[in-house]
């Protein structure tokens, strides 16, 4: 191989390496203390709006809120939340995404609803009985100790040692 081709390959590797390492060298914009406080306050307000949306949906499902008031209150909360997200996007470009602010609020509220619904899942009697039977079966198949004659492990439901045949009862 000629010396010129070695230098060319080495130069290509150096250029590719610099290109790949460049994002690590770029320093992200740091927020000032006032901006950090404002971002924190906006995030707290965003969480309050999401919780309010969740409570509004829950109250509507329970029938506490009239059908004619629900859409107006929901739209008002969505607009408030989208304005908060726009302000956050201006302060922190990391939060800027292709999705609209309203869609992000809806997604967060839906995730919270799903979390609370899975926590309150009720089991019927047959499912509970099946779980209890599985637990009892699992408990019976656990070791109960060792055979006093040969020292091999025995299960809780064994009447005789499986190795030497000594009575365990």
VOGU-3710 file (C-alpha; in Angstrom, 3 decimals, decimal comma):
1> xxxxxxxxxx> 0,000/0,000/0,000  1,318/3,416/-0,842  1,972/6,062/1,755  -0,532/8,450/0,154  -3,407/5,980/0,441  -2,565/5,329/4,122  -2,713/9,080/4,833  -5,982/9,361/2,915  -7,591/6,535/4,933  -6,260/8,046/8,162
11> xxxxxxxxxx> -7,677/11,458/7,213  -11,089/9,926/6,457  -11,108/8,187/9,857  -10,180/11,419/11,628  -12,913/13,383/9,834  -15,540/10,723/10,580  -14,422/10,601/14,214  -14,672/14,385/14,552  -18,132/14,324/12,947  -19,370/11,661/15,346
21> xxxxxxxxxx> -17,817/13,368/18,389  -19,178/16,846/17,575  -22,549/16,433/19,330  -20,742/15,592/22,558  -18,751/18,814/22,352  -21,771/21,078/21,852  -22,755/22,651/25,143  -26,481/22,807/25,781  -27,982/26,126/26,700  -28,124/26,432/30,472
31> xxxxxxxxxx> -31,103/28,074/32,063  -30,610/30,889/34,520  -31,941/30,601/38,062  -34,991/32,706/37,244  -35,728/30,636/34,160  -35,334/27,441/36,189  -37,836/28,730/38,747  -40,262/29,672/35,997  -39,884/26,254/34,369  -40,491/24,590/37,725
41> xxxxxxxxxx> -43,615/26,678/38,335  -44,893/25,901/34,829  -44,321/22,172/35,341  -46,208/22,305/38,629  -49,078/24,146/36,943  -49,040/21,589/34,114  -49,391/18,792/36,670  -52,285/20,614/38,346  -54,061/20,968/34,999  -53,547/17,276/34,221
51> xxxxxxxxxx> -54,913/16,318/37,639  -57,869/18,652/37,119  -58,592/17,021/33,760  -58,442/13,610/35,361  -60,792/14,662/38,170  -63,161/16,316/35,690  -63,348/13,121/33,613  -63,884/11,012/36,722  -66,595/13,310/38,084  -68,342/13,328/34,706
61> xxxxxxxxxx> -68,349/9,518/34,617  -69,866/9,478/38,105  -72,557/11,919/37,003  -71,504/14,766/39,300  -71,064/17,207/36,397  -73,953/18,033/34,038  -73,483/17,055/30,401  -73,837/20,652/29,208  -71,030/21,938/31,485  -68,523/19,158/30,878
71> xxxxxxxxxx> -67,366/20,088/27,323  -66,889/23,755/28,239  -64,844/22,935/31,334  -62,765/20,377/29,462  -61,982/22,783/26,597  -61,032/25,483/29,110  -58,609/23,139/30,890  -57,139/21,936/27,580  -56,529/25,517/26,444  -54,914/26,390/29,761
81> xxxxxxxxxx> -52,699/23,309/29,554  -51,701/24,000/25,960  -50,714/27,553/26,869  -48,541/26,229/29,698  -46,877/23,763/27,325  -46,222/26,527/24,785  -44,517/28,583/27,497  -42,450/25,555/28,500  -41,449/25,013/24,875  -40,240/28,599/24,652
91> xxxxxxxxxx> -38,125/28,221/27,778  -36,903/24,683/27,153  -36,621/23,710/23,482  -36,102/20,101/24,585  -39,835/19,862/25,228  -40,706/21,019/21,729  -42,067/18,061/19,816  -43,952/17,448/16,630  -47,159/16,767/18,545  -49,508/19,550/19,467
101> xxxxxxxxxx> -49,811/20,731/23,028  -53,399/19,544/23,295  -52,427/16,032/22,230  -49,690/15,891/24,877  -52,144/16,944/27,591  -54,652/14,350/26,414  -51,978/11,659/26,410  -50,821/12,532/29,935  -54,400/12,590/31,246  -55,138/9,249/29,566
111> xxxxxxxxxx> -52,008/7,728/31,104  -53,070/8,869/34,565  -56,578/7,478/34,003  -55,100/4,149/32,920  -52,847/4,049/36,003  -55,710/4,722/38,378  -57,974/2,236/36,590  -55,396/-0,547/36,851  -54,901/0,165/40,564  -58,619/-0,223/41,269
121> xxxxxxxxxx> -59,158/-3,358/39,193  -61,576/-5,697/40,928  -61,383/-9,471/40,745  -64,409/-11,703/40,645  -64,804/-14,668/43,005  -63,652/-17,266/40,476  -60,402/-15,410/39,791  -59,715/-15,087/43,516  -60,406/-18,791/44,085  -58,093/-19,703/41,198
131> xxxxxxxxxx> -55,332/-17,513/42,647  -55,788/-19,115/46,085  -55,656/-22,631/44,616  -52,483/-21,789/42,711  -50,945/-20,365/45,865  -51,857/-23,475/47,894  -50,413/-25,736/45,201  -47,225/-23,692/45,118  -46,985/-23,839/48,913  -47,377/-27,647/48,974
141> xxxxxxxxxx> -44,551/-28,154/46,512  -42,060/-26,237/48,654  -39,392/-28,105/50,615  -40,364/-28,922/54,184  -36,933/-29,893/55,429  -34,703/-32,954/55,287  -35,137/-36,646/55,916  -33,969/-37,581/59,427  -32,464/-40,857/58,143  -30,659/-39,985/54,883
151> xxxxxxxxxx> -30,589/-36,176/55,000  -32,100/-35,662/51,523  -34,641/-32,805/51,026  -38,342/-33,669/51,316  -41,485/-31,764/50,318  -44,249/-30,637/52,647  -46,778/-33,100/51,208  -44,447/-36,148/51,321  -45,430/-38,940/53,708  -42,267/-40,955/53,021
161> xxxxxxxxx> -38,739/-39,940/52,033  -38,399/-40,259/48,224  -34,795/-41,525/48,624  -34,782/-44,019/51,480  -38,499/-44,583/52,151  -38,478/-43,640/55,857  -41,865/-42,518/57,184  -41,942/-38,751/57,752  -45,185/-38,613/59,778
//
